[in-house]
Structures are given as C-alpha cells and as structure tokens.
Amino acid sequence: MADYKHGEMDTTEQEKTFEGFIKFSTWGAIIVICVLIFIALVNA
C-alpha cells in the first residue's frame, strides 16, 4: 500500500467495462420497449 499514489492508477479496463455495461443497458431497454409496443399493438 505504501507504493500507491493518488491519481496514477490505470483505469482503461474499468472504462471499457463501464462502456460495455452502458451499451448493454441501452440496447436492453430499447429491446424491452420494442417488445412492449409490439405486445400493445397485437392486443389492440
């Protein structure tokens, strides 16, 4: 722990993981909304 200096950590992998999570969440929400619209149109 003595070698740690604030602000020097490489966060590249964390940023890639977060970007992937955001893309997955966005596409998941879009798919769910499309499915709900489809269900509403079929039942109407």
N, CA, C and O of each residue as an XYZ file, in Angstrom:
176
protein
N       0.815     -1.194      0.000
C       0.000      0.000      0.000
C       0.859      1.259      0.000
O       0.374      2.310     -0.419
N       2.072      1.206      0.435
C       2.911      2.393      0.502
C       3.280      2.888     -0.889
O       3.645      4.054     -1.037
N       3.196      2.027     -1.932
C       3.560      2.432     -3.282
C       2.434      3.160     -4.003
O       2.651      3.709     -5.083
N       1.249      3.175     -3.431
C       0.093      3.794     -4.084
C       0.203      5.309     -4.048
O       0.466      5.906     -3.004
N      -0.006      5.920     -5.216
C      -0.061      7.376     -5.300
C      -1.381      7.746     -5.959
O      -1.737      7.207     -7.007
N      -2.093      8.659     -5.343
C      -3.423      9.061     -5.802
C      -3.356      9.597     -7.241
O      -2.537     10.463     -7.551
N      -4.223      9.074     -8.109
C      -4.335      9.559     -9.473
C      -3.445      8.867    -10.490
O      -3.440      9.261    -11.657
N      -2.700      7.861    -10.096
C      -1.800      7.190    -11.031
C      -2.299      5.820    -11.479
O      -1.604      5.126    -12.222
N      -3.466      5.428    -11.049
C      -3.993      4.113    -11.403
C      -4.499      4.107    -12.854
O      -5.140      5.062    -13.292
N      -4.212      3.042    -13.585
C      -4.699      2.899    -14.954
C      -6.137      2.399    -14.922
O      -6.399      1.288    -14.460
N      -7.059      3.203    -15.404
C      -8.482      2.854    -15.345
C      -9.036      2.455    -16.707
O     -10.251      2.459    -16.904
N      -8.161      2.109    -17.648
C      -8.597      1.779    -19.004
C      -9.579      0.613    -19.015
O     -10.615      0.688    -19.675
N      -9.270     -0.453    -18.301
C     -10.163     -1.628    -18.282
C     -11.491     -1.297    -17.622
O     -12.538     -1.767    -18.068
N     -11.462     -0.498    -16.572
C     -12.712     -0.115    -15.914
C     -13.585      0.715    -16.845
O     -14.804      0.546    -16.875
N     -12.962      1.614    -17.605
C     -13.720      2.437    -18.539
C     -14.325      1.591    -19.651
O     -15.463      1.830    -20.054
N     -13.585      0.605    -20.155
C     -14.109     -0.293    -21.183
C     -15.286     -1.107    -20.648
O     -16.293     -1.281    -21.335
N     -15.152     -1.599    -19.429
C     -16.224     -2.380    -18.816
C     -17.469     -1.525    -18.620
O     -18.580     -1.975    -18.899
N     -17.292     -0.301    -18.146
C     -18.426      0.596    -17.936
C     -19.096      0.935    -19.264
O     -20.323      0.973    -19.343
N     -18.304      1.180    -20.305
C     -18.859      1.465    -21.624
C     -19.673      0.284    -22.143
O     -20.743      0.468    -22.724
N     -19.161     -0.931    -21.932
C     -19.907     -2.124    -22.334
C     -21.206     -2.264    -21.568
O     -22.232     -2.634    -22.139
N     -21.167     -1.970    -20.274
C     -22.371     -2.036    -19.454
C     -23.418     -1.035    -19.930
O     -24.603     -1.361    -20.004
N     -22.988      0.172    -20.250
C     -23.921      1.199    -20.726
C     -24.535      0.795    -22.060
O     -25.737      0.968    -22.264
N     -23.724      0.258    -22.974
C     -24.260     -0.199    -24.266
C     -25.265     -1.328    -24.063
O     -26.339     -1.325    -24.663
N     -24.913     -2.294    -23.214
C     -25.814     -3.417    -22.937
C     -27.121     -2.920    -22.337
O     -28.195     -3.366    -22.739
N     -27.043     -2.008    -21.388
C     -28.244     -1.478    -20.740
C     -29.109     -0.702    -21.727
O     -30.334     -0.825    -21.710
N     -28.484      0.090    -22.581
C     -29.231      0.869    -23.560
C     -29.958     -0.045    -24.542
O     -31.151      0.129    -24.792
N     -29.238     -1.017    -25.098
C     -29.873     -1.946    -26.046
C     -30.931     -2.790    -25.357
O     -31.963     -3.092    -25.957
N     -30.697     -3.174    -24.124
C     -31.700     -3.933    -23.376
C     -32.980     -3.143    -23.195
O     -34.076     -3.678    -23.362
N     -32.842     -1.868    -22.853
C     -34.017     -1.012    -22.675
C     -34.756     -0.824    -23.996
O     -35.986     -0.851    -24.032
N     -34.008     -0.634    -25.080
C     -34.634     -0.464    -26.399
C     -35.409     -1.721    -26.792
O     -36.527     -1.631    -27.298
N     -34.824     -2.871    -26.564
C     -35.498     -4.133    -26.901
C     -36.763     -4.311    -26.077
O     -37.799     -4.708    -26.610
N     -36.691     -4.025    -24.793
C     -37.870     -4.156    -23.925
C     -38.974     -3.206    -24.370
O     -40.141     -3.594    -24.413
N     -38.625     -1.982    -24.697
C     -39.631     -1.022    -25.163
C     -40.270     -1.490    -26.463
O     -41.487     -1.397    -26.629
N     -39.454     -1.993    -27.387
C     -39.999     -2.509    -28.656
C     -40.927     -3.696    -28.429
O     -41.974     -3.795    -29.069
N     -40.558     -4.582    -27.538
C     -41.411     -5.738    -27.232
C     -42.729     -5.269    -26.628
O     -43.787     -5.787    -26.982
N     -42.679     -4.300    -25.726
C     -43.914     -3.792    -25.124
C     -44.810     -3.122    -26.163
O     -46.028     -3.296    -26.128
N     -44.225     -2.362    -27.083
C     -45.006     -1.746    -28.142
C     -45.631     -2.817    -29.046
O     -46.794     -2.710    -29.433
N     -44.847     -3.846    -29.374
C     -45.365     -4.938    -30.192
C     -46.535     -5.624    -29.491
O     -47.564     -5.882    -30.116
N     -46.389     -5.918    -28.221
C     -47.471     -6.565    -27.461
C     -48.706     -5.686    -27.438
O     -49.820     -6.187    -27.591
N     -48.529     -4.367    -27.249
C     -49.664     -3.451    -27.225
C     -50.370     -3.415    -28.576
O     -51.598     -3.352    -28.632
N     -49.609     -3.452    -29.658
C     -50.228     -3.418    -30.987
C     -50.956     -4.721    -31.314
O     -52.008     -4.699    -31.952
N     -50.408     -5.843    -30.886
C     -51.024     -7.132    -31.169
C     -52.314     -7.290    -30.369
O     -53.290     -7.841    -30.878
N     -52.333     -6.828    -29.156
C     -53.536     -6.966    -28.320
C     -54.608     -5.940    -28.666
O     -55.762     -6.111    -28.275
N     -54.262     -4.900    -29.376
C     -55.245     -3.874    -29.713
C     -56.103     -4.348    -30.814
O     -57.001     -3.628    -31.251
